[in-house]
Amino acid sequence: MRERLLHSVWTPRVTVAAVIEQQQKFLLVEELEAGRKVLNQPAGHLEEGESLLQAVVRETLEETGRDLQPVAITGLYRWAWAEKNLTFLRLAVCGQVSEPLPGRTIDDDIIGWRWVGVEELRADPTQLRSPLVLTCIEDYLKGQRYPLDLLIDL
């Protein structure tokens, strides 16, 4: 009985994303989703044993080869992807990045990264991995910032 109950518990997928802006362009990664090329922030799943900030720094390094210095929280988002019956809880953090680190390779599932202006993203939202990408950027552009010390690990 206990095992059956454990399998019926609904759990959202916890993800992190880095909103990185330089000269009015945003650092995005190109990746494949269901066979099509899409754009996303450097982002990924929280792994066991790491803090949310450690996760966003790790994901940024793995997907862009750059070190991230988090500055503020841009938002906490819940997105229900009805098509796949999945719910994501995403923490978006804005910050500054280093130049690409010499000799650092990026994850195999990342095609590459590039700097993209918000107008290009607004013009064709179908190129985005999810609606979270543009929502996080729009909130960043509105000046939405929350202190990092809101994140508490016990």
N, CA, C and O of each residue as an XYZ file, in Angstrom:
616
protein
N       0.829     -1.193      0.000
C       0.000      0.000      0.000
C       0.875      1.259      0.000
O       0.624      2.188     -0.768
N       1.900      1.291      0.860
C       2.757      2.476      0.953
C       3.441      2.756     -0.381
O       3.536      3.915     -0.787
N       3.921      1.718     -1.073
C       4.587      1.916     -2.348
C       3.623      2.485     -3.384
O       4.006      3.360     -4.160
N       2.406      2.016     -3.412
C       1.415      2.532     -4.346
C       1.168      4.024     -4.094
O       1.029      4.798     -5.041
N       1.114      4.419     -2.839
C       0.907      5.829     -2.505
C       2.083      6.684     -2.950
O       1.891      7.803     -3.427
N       3.295      6.170     -2.798
C       4.470      6.926     -3.208
C       4.464      7.193     -4.711
O       4.873      8.269     -5.146
N       4.013      6.245     -5.493
C       4.003      6.408     -6.942
C       2.891      7.326     -7.418
O       2.938      7.797     -8.554
N       1.909      7.589     -6.600
C       0.807      8.437     -7.033
C       0.987      9.896     -6.611
O       0.110     10.722     -6.861
N       2.110     10.219     -5.975
C       2.350     11.577     -5.528
C       2.793     12.436     -6.714
O       3.752     12.100     -7.410
N       2.094     13.535     -6.935
C       2.452     14.466     -7.999
C       3.642     15.301     -7.551
O       3.672     15.782     -6.418
N       4.608     15.473     -8.420
C       5.801     16.246     -8.082
C       6.177     17.130     -9.263
O       6.338     16.631    -10.377
N       6.323     18.450     -9.037
C       6.797     19.313    -10.128
C       8.293     19.104    -10.347
O       9.008     18.654     -9.451
N       8.742     19.430    -11.524
C      10.162     19.368    -11.843
C      10.786     20.714    -11.511
O      10.353     21.749    -12.018
N      11.795     20.697    -10.665
C      12.444     21.933    -10.236
C      13.585     22.243    -11.191
O      14.496     21.439    -11.384
N      13.510     23.445    -11.790
C      14.545     23.863    -12.717
C      15.056     25.257    -12.344
O      14.424     25.995    -11.588
N      16.206     25.582    -12.894
C      16.827     26.889    -12.693
C      17.178     27.454    -14.063
O      17.375     26.705    -15.020
N      17.257     28.784    -14.150
C      17.630     29.422    -15.411
C      18.400     30.698    -15.116
O      18.147     31.376    -14.120
N      19.349     31.018    -15.999
C      20.144     32.238    -15.868
C      19.699     33.250    -16.919
O      19.708     32.962    -18.116
N      19.311     34.435    -16.458
C      18.964     35.546    -17.348
C      20.190     36.455    -17.391
O      20.514     37.133    -16.416
N      20.861     36.454    -18.541
C      22.133     37.154    -18.670
C      22.027     38.147    -19.821
O      21.791     37.761    -20.966
N      22.202     39.424    -19.509
C      22.065     40.484    -20.507
C      23.360     41.268    -20.608
O      23.974     41.627    -19.603
N      23.759     41.524    -21.844
C      24.900     42.405    -22.116
C      24.570     43.204    -23.362
O      24.205     42.635    -24.391
N      24.695     44.504    -23.278
C      24.476     45.384    -24.419
C      23.130     45.122    -25.099
O      23.038     45.077    -26.326
N      22.091     44.952    -24.280
C      20.709     44.765    -24.725
C      20.470     43.468    -25.495
O      19.533     43.365    -26.286
N      21.320     42.496    -25.254
C      21.126     41.156    -25.824
C      21.235     40.140    -24.699
O      21.884     40.381    -23.682
N      20.584     38.995    -24.904
C      20.527     37.962    -23.878
C      21.262     36.714    -24.346
O      21.159     36.306    -25.503
N      22.004     36.120    -23.420
C      22.739     34.896    -23.709
C      21.765     33.719    -23.674
O      21.191     33.398    -22.633
N      21.591     33.087    -24.830
C      20.701     31.938    -24.939
C      21.452     30.766    -25.550
O      22.449     30.939    -26.250
N      20.954     29.581    -25.272
C      21.534     28.375    -25.856
C      20.563     27.807    -26.883
O      19.344     27.923    -26.751
N      21.138     27.194    -27.903
C      20.340     26.473    -28.896
C      20.413     24.996    -28.546
O      21.487     24.454    -28.282
N      19.258     24.362    -28.551
C      19.197     22.936    -28.244
C      18.080     22.301    -29.051
O      17.253     23.000    -29.636
N      18.059     20.989    -29.082
C      17.002     20.265    -29.784
C      15.936     19.834    -28.793
O      16.244     19.281    -27.737
N      14.681     20.089    -29.137
C      13.527     19.636    -28.350
C      12.557     18.998    -29.333
O      12.026     19.673    -30.215
N      12.329     17.708    -29.182
C      11.425     16.962    -30.073
C      11.829     17.159    -31.537
O      10.972     17.323    -32.405
N      13.142     17.142    -31.808
C      13.637     17.207    -33.166
C      13.713     18.589    -33.794
O      14.086     18.712    -34.961
N      13.366     19.632    -33.046
C      13.482     20.987    -33.611
C      14.410     21.840    -32.770
O      14.503     21.671    -31.554
N      15.100     22.765    -33.438
C      16.039     23.657    -32.772
C      15.249     24.736    -32.034
O      14.384     25.389    -32.617
N      15.555     24.920    -30.734
C      14.880     25.928    -29.923
C      15.912     26.716    -29.119
O      17.057     26.295    -28.957
N      15.471     27.871    -28.621
C      16.301     28.720    -27.780
C      15.818     28.651    -26.343
O      14.618     28.564    -26.079
N      16.764     28.690    -25.422
C      16.463     28.647    -23.996
C      17.542     29.428    -23.254
O      18.639     29.630    -23.776
N      17.232     29.860    -22.050
C      18.295     30.369    -21.203
C      19.193     29.195    -20.827
O      18.767     28.045    -20.927
N      20.417     29.458    -20.400
C      21.164     28.377    -19.762
C      20.303     27.911    -18.581
O      20.024     28.683    -17.663
N      19.898     26.667    -18.616
C      18.901     26.195    -17.652
C      18.971     24.685    -17.518
O      19.524     23.990    -18.371
N      18.399     24.196    -16.432
C      18.343     22.760    -16.239
C      17.752     22.405    -14.894
O      17.259     23.261    -14.159
N      17.812     21.140    -14.597
C      17.191     20.602    -13.389
C      18.105     20.721    -12.170
O      19.326     20.599    -12.264
N      17.481     20.957    -11.048
C      18.170     20.906     -9.763
C      18.586     19.459     -9.531
O      17.785     18.541     -9.706
N      19.834     19.258     -9.140
C      20.324     17.911     -8.862
C      20.403     17.692     -7.361
O      20.542     18.633     -6.580
N      20.312     16.439     -6.985
C      20.340     16.083     -5.569
C      21.606     16.615     -4.909
O      22.705     16.467     -5.443
N      21.440     17.235     -3.741
C      22.571     17.689     -2.947
C      23.084     19.080     -3.278
O      24.004     19.558     -2.614
N      22.526     19.743     -4.273
C      23.017     21.082     -4.586
C      21.960     22.135     -4.252
O      20.761     21.855     -4.231
N      22.435     23.344     -3.995
C      21.520     24.457     -3.757
C      21.013     24.973     -5.106
O      21.551     24.628     -6.157
N      19.982     25.795     -5.058
C      19.457     26.386     -6.284
C      20.504     27.261     -6.972
O      20.615     27.246     -8.198
N      21.266     28.018     -6.195
C      22.311     28.855     -6.799
C      23.437     28.006     -7.381
O      23.957     28.317     -8.453
N      23.811     26.949     -6.689
C      24.827     26.053     -7.245
C      24.339     25.459     -8.569
O      25.118     25.300     -9.508
N      23.060     25.137     -8.635
C      22.500     24.544     -9.858
C      22.561     25.510    -11.033
O      22.939     25.112    -12.135
N      22.196     26.775    -10.819
C      22.198     27.730    -11.934
C      23.628     28.059    -12.372
O      23.871     28.274    -13.560
N      24.561     28.101    -11.447
C      25.969     28.315    -11.809
C      26.475     27.112    -12.611
O      27.138     27.283    -13.633
N      26.167     25.911    -12.155
C      26.591     24.691    -12.854
C      25.997     24.617    -14.261
O      26.712     24.348    -15.227
N      24.696     24.853    -14.373
C      24.045     24.773    -15.678
C      24.628     25.786    -16.658
O      24.835     25.471    -17.830
N      24.890     26.990    -16.186
C      25.467     28.015    -17.056
C      26.847     27.588    -17.544
O      27.166     27.746    -18.723
N      27.659     27.052    -16.650
C      28.992     26.576    -17.025
C      28.899     25.417    -18.011
O      29.613     25.393    -19.014
N      28.022     24.459    -17.730
C      27.903     23.282    -18.600
C      27.380     23.634    -19.987
O      27.782     23.018    -20.974
N      26.486     24.621    -20.073
C      25.841     24.909    -21.347
C      26.489     26.032    -22.146
O      26.263     26.139    -23.352
N      27.298     26.877    -21.488
C      27.931     27.993    -22.210
C      29.440     28.054    -22.048
O      30.110     28.792    -22.771
N      29.991     27.284    -21.101
C      31.420     27.339    -20.835
C      31.841     28.615    -20.126
O      33.012     28.993    -20.170
N      30.892     29.285    -19.468
C      31.153     30.553    -18.787
C      30.804     30.436    -17.304
O      29.888     29.710    -16.919
N      31.551     31.164    -16.489
C      31.232     31.264    -15.068
C      30.147     32.314    -14.872
O      30.207     33.395    -15.457
N      29.154     31.990    -14.046
C      28.065     32.912    -13.718
C      28.268     33.450    -12.312
O      28.568     32.701    -11.383
N      28.101     34.751    -12.170
C      28.059     35.395    -10.857
C      26.622     35.870    -10.651
O      26.233     36.909    -11.183
N      25.819     35.104     -9.870
C      24.422     35.515     -9.643
C      24.346     36.859     -8.920
O      25.138     37.137     -8.019
N      23.382     37.687     -9.324
C      23.199     39.006     -8.735
C      21.862     39.107     -8.002
O      21.796     39.654     -6.901
N      20.793     38.579     -8.614
C      19.463     38.696     -8.013
C      18.541     37.620     -8.569
O      18.826     37.003     -9.595
N      17.456     37.414     -7.886
C      16.396     36.528     -8.365
C      15.466     37.370     -9.233
O      15.032     38.447     -8.826
N      15.170     36.880    -10.407
C      14.239     37.570    -11.296
C      12.816     37.104    -11.046
O      11.875     37.887    -11.168
N      12.654     35.849    -10.702
C      11.316     35.353    -10.423
C      11.297     33.861    -10.162
O      12.273     33.147    -10.395
N      10.164     33.419     -9.673
C       9.879     31.999     -9.454
C       8.608     31.713    -10.240
O       7.580     32.354    -10.024
N       8.681     30.757    -11.145
C       7.619     30.527    -12.115
C       7.121     29.086    -12.067
O       7.903     28.147    -11.916
N       5.812     28.932    -12.199
C       5.212     27.602    -12.344
C       4.617     27.541    -13.735
O       3.828     28.402    -14.123
N       5.001     26.514    -14.485
C       4.470     26.334    -15.831
C       3.957     24.908    -15.968
O       4.703     23.948    -15.775
N       2.697     24.781    -16.296
C       2.094     23.472    -16.545
C       2.103     23.228    -18.056
O       1.412     23.913    -18.810
N       2.882     22.258    -18.479
C       2.991     21.895    -19.889
C       1.950     20.821    -20.147
O       2.215     19.628    -19.996
N       0.778     21.256    -20.532
C      -0.373     20.362    -20.676
C      -0.104     19.240    -21.672
O      -0.501     18.098    -21.445
N       0.565     19.560    -22.764
C       0.842     18.583    -23.815
C       1.569     17.344    -23.283
O       1.329     16.232    -23.753
N       2.452     17.536    -22.307
C       3.232     16.423    -21.750
C       2.813     16.061    -20.333
O       3.402     15.178    -19.711
N       1.790     16.748    -19.823
C       1.311     16.503    -18.462
C       2.433     16.646    -17.431
O       2.580     15.827    -16.524
N       3.222     17.718    -17.601
C       4.327     18.008    -16.694
C       4.165     19.416    -16.134
O       3.628     20.303    -16.799
N       4.629     19.610    -14.915
C       4.656     20.932    -14.316
C       6.084     21.241    -13.904
O       6.771     20.418    -13.299
N       6.511     22.448    -14.249
C       7.859     22.896    -13.914
C       7.778     24.053    -12.936
O       6.916     24.924    -13.053
N       8.675     24.049    -11.982
C       8.867     25.155    -11.056
C      10.269     25.683    -11.353
O      11.264     25.006    -11.097
N      10.337     26.915    -11.904
C      11.617     27.472    -12.365
C      12.009     28.685    -11.540
O      11.227     29.618    -11.356
N      13.233     28.648    -11.050
C      13.843     29.806    -10.419
C      14.723     30.471    -11.470
O      15.630     29.844    -12.016
N      14.448     31.755    -11.753
C      15.281     32.510    -12.688
C      16.146     33.485    -11.907
O      15.662     34.231    -11.055
N      17.427     33.462    -12.215
C      18.409     34.307    -11.545
C      19.115     35.128    -12.615
O      19.508     34.595    -13.653
N      19.275     36.411    -12.368
C      20.053     37.228    -13.293
C      21.456     37.406    -12.731
O      21.681     37.312    -11.524
N      22.384     37.663    -13.628
C      23.754     37.824    -13.182
C      24.674     38.172    -14.328
O      24.234     38.445    -15.445
N      25.942     38.155    -14.034
C      26.997     38.466    -15.000
C      27.786     37.187    -15.282
O      27.913     36.317    -14.420
N      28.311     37.091    -16.503
C      29.121     35.924    -16.855
C      30.509     36.346    -17.308
O      30.740     37.469    -17.757
N      31.412     35.402    -17.170
C      32.768     35.582    -17.681
C      32.757     35.371    -19.192
O      31.744     34.978    -19.771
N      33.873     35.632    -19.805
C      34.071     35.211    -21.188
C      34.145     33.681    -21.177
O      34.373     33.087    -20.123
N      33.956     33.038    -22.327
C      34.090     31.574    -22.351
C      35.455     31.146    -21.800
O      36.483     31.737    -22.132
N      35.448     30.133    -20.974
C      36.681     29.650    -20.355
C      37.461     28.813    -21.362
O      36.891     27.928    -21.999
N      38.753     29.079    -21.513
C      39.568     28.339    -22.477
C      39.522     26.831    -22.189
O      39.662     26.399    -21.045
N      39.327     26.053    -23.239
C      39.352     24.606    -23.122
C      38.090     23.989    -22.549
O      37.996     22.767    -22.438
N      37.123     24.808    -22.185
C      35.880     24.299    -21.582
C      34.916     23.886    -22.690
O      34.597     24.690    -23.567
N      34.457     22.652    -22.657
C      33.478     22.189    -23.633
C      32.078     22.359    -23.057
O      31.901     22.463    -21.843
N      31.086     22.386    -23.944
C      29.698     22.499    -23.495
C      29.015     21.147    -23.637
O      29.497     20.257    -24.337
N      27.874     21.014    -22.951
C      27.114     19.763    -22.971
C      26.831     19.315    -24.405
O      26.635     20.136    -25.301
N      26.815     18.001    -24.599
C      26.561     17.435    -25.917
C      25.187     17.803    -26.474
O      25.019     17.912    -27.688
N      24.204     17.995    -25.591
C      22.849     18.288    -26.081
C      22.648     19.770    -26.414
O      21.556     20.169    -26.818
N      23.688     20.579    -26.248
C      23.633     21.998    -26.604
C      24.313     22.174    -27.963
O      25.467     21.787    -28.145
N      23.589     22.760    -28.905
C      24.141     23.003    -30.236
C      25.152     24.139    -30.173
O      26.207     24.083    -30.804
N      24.815     25.172    -29.402
C      25.695     26.328    -29.255
C      24.980     27.406    -28.467
O      23.863     27.204    -27.992
N      25.624     28.542    -28.333
C      25.011     29.660    -27.624
C      25.178     30.903    -28.481
O      26.055     30.982    -29.342
N      24.295     31.888    -28.214
C      24.404     33.161    -28.927
C      23.693     34.259    -28.155
O      22.864     33.993    -27.284
N      24.030     35.492    -28.490
C      23.403     36.668    -27.895
C      22.246     37.083    -28.793
O      22.418     37.244    -30.002
N      21.055     37.257    -28.194
C      19.847     37.531    -28.965
C      19.113     38.720    -28.354
O      18.970     38.815    -27.135
N      18.650     39.622    -29.213
C      17.865     40.763    -28.760
C      16.423     40.364    -28.451
O      15.890     39.423    -29.040
N      15.809     41.077    -27.538
C      14.445     40.739    -27.121
C      13.452     40.893    -28.268
O      12.472     40.149    -28.329
N      13.675     41.827    -29.169
C      12.737     42.013    -30.285
C      12.692     40.773    -31.179
O      11.629     40.407    -31.681
N      13.831     40.136    -31.376
C      13.856     38.900    -32.165
C      13.049     37.801    -31.464
O      12.356     37.022    -32.118
N      13.142     37.746    -30.154
C      12.394     36.736    -29.397
C      10.901     37.024    -29.429
O      10.089     36.114    -29.597
N      10.543     38.290    -29.268
C       9.122     38.672    -29.322
C       8.529     38.403    -30.705
O       7.362     38.028    -30.819
N       9.330     38.593    -31.754
C       8.849     38.439    -33.119
C       8.490     36.993    -33.454
O       7.614     36.748    -34.284
N       9.158     36.038    -32.816
C       8.888     34.628    -33.122
C       9.010     33.771    -31.867
O      10.019     33.093    -31.669
N       7.982     33.802    -31.019
C       8.054     33.005    -29.790
C       8.038     31.496    -30.028
O       8.306     30.729    -29.104
N       7.727     31.054    -31.253
C       7.749     29.618    -31.535
C       9.166     29.059    -31.516
O       9.351     27.844    -31.443
N      10.178     29.942    -31.583
C      11.570     29.482    -31.542
C      12.044     29.199    -30.120
O      13.160     28.717    -29.924
N      11.201     29.496    -29.120
C      11.579     29.342    -27.720
C      11.197     27.958    -27.205
O      10.177     27.394    -27.600
N      12.015     27.433    -26.335
C      11.740     26.110    -25.770
C      10.428     26.084    -24.999
O       9.688     25.101    -25.048
N      10.143     27.175    -24.282
C       8.891     27.268    -23.529
C       8.533     28.738    -23.367
O       9.359     29.608    -23.642
N       7.315     29.025    -22.926
C       6.963     30.426    -22.664
C       7.741     31.017    -21.495
O       7.750     32.234    -21.313
N       8.385     30.184    -20.712
C       9.185     30.669    -19.594
C      10.338     31.551    -20.055
O      10.712     32.492    -19.356
N      10.900     31.263    -21.213
C      12.084     31.981    -21.691
C      11.787     33.479    -21.817
O      12.482     34.303    -21.222
N      10.769     33.826    -22.580
C      10.452     35.239    -22.787
C       9.864     35.871    -21.526
O      10.116     37.046    -21.256
N       9.092     35.122    -20.758
C       8.526     35.656    -19.513
C       9.631     36.084    -18.553
O       9.552     37.156    -17.954
N      10.651     35.261    -18.406
C      11.772     35.611    -17.522
C      12.495     36.863    -18.016
O      12.874     37.721    -17.219
N      12.684     36.963    -19.328
C      13.358     38.129    -19.897
C      12.508     39.377    -19.720
O      13.026     40.433    -19.356
N      11.225     39.270    -19.970
C      10.334     40.431    -19.811
C      10.344     40.920    -18.360
O      10.373     42.126    -18.114
N      10.321     39.999    -17.406
C      10.364     40.394    -16.002
C      11.691     41.061    -15.657
O      11.724     42.030    -14.899
N      12.775     40.548    -16.210
C      14.084     41.170    -16.022
C      14.063     42.597    -16.565
O      14.540     43.522    -15.907
N      13.508     42.776    -17.773
C      13.464     44.101    -18.390
C      12.582     45.079    -17.606
O      12.818     46.287    -17.635
N      11.576     44.564    -16.910
C      10.725     45.403    -16.055
C      11.449     45.825    -14.772
O      10.944     46.648    -14.008
N      12.638     45.253    -14.546
C      13.403     45.585    -13.344
C      13.073     44.713    -12.152
O      13.397     45.057    -11.015
N      12.442     43.604    -12.401
C      12.064     42.710    -11.311
C      13.318     42.042    -10.737
O      13.987     41.264    -11.417
N      13.625     42.362     -9.474
C      14.812     41.806     -8.806
C      14.466     41.537     -7.352
O      13.835     42.361     -6.691
N      14.881     40.389     -6.865
C      14.695     40.015     -5.464
C      16.044     39.558     -4.926
O      16.846     38.991     -5.667
N      16.299     39.797     -3.649
C      17.616     39.448     -3.099
C      17.864     37.933     -3.101
O      16.956     37.131     -2.883
N      19.112     37.579     -3.352
C      19.501     36.166     -3.345
C      19.302     35.517     -1.984
O      19.116     34.303     -1.896
N      19.341     36.321     -0.917
C      19.209     35.718      0.420
C      17.783     35.251      0.718
O      17.514     34.769      1.818
N      16.865     35.387     -0.243
C      15.553     34.748     -0.106
C      15.685     33.225     -0.176
O      14.835     32.491      0.328
N      16.765     32.768     -0.809
C      17.004     31.326     -0.959
C      17.720     30.809      0.275
O      18.840     31.221      0.578
N      17.072     29.920      0.969
C      17.628     29.394      2.219
C      17.734     27.870      2.112
O      16.752     27.193      1.806
N      18.904     27.352      2.361
C      19.132     25.917      2.390
C      19.310     25.468      3.824
O      20.132     26.023      4.554
N      18.557     24.480      4.230
C      18.675     23.932      5.595
C      19.336     22.569      5.544
O      19.529     21.938      6.583
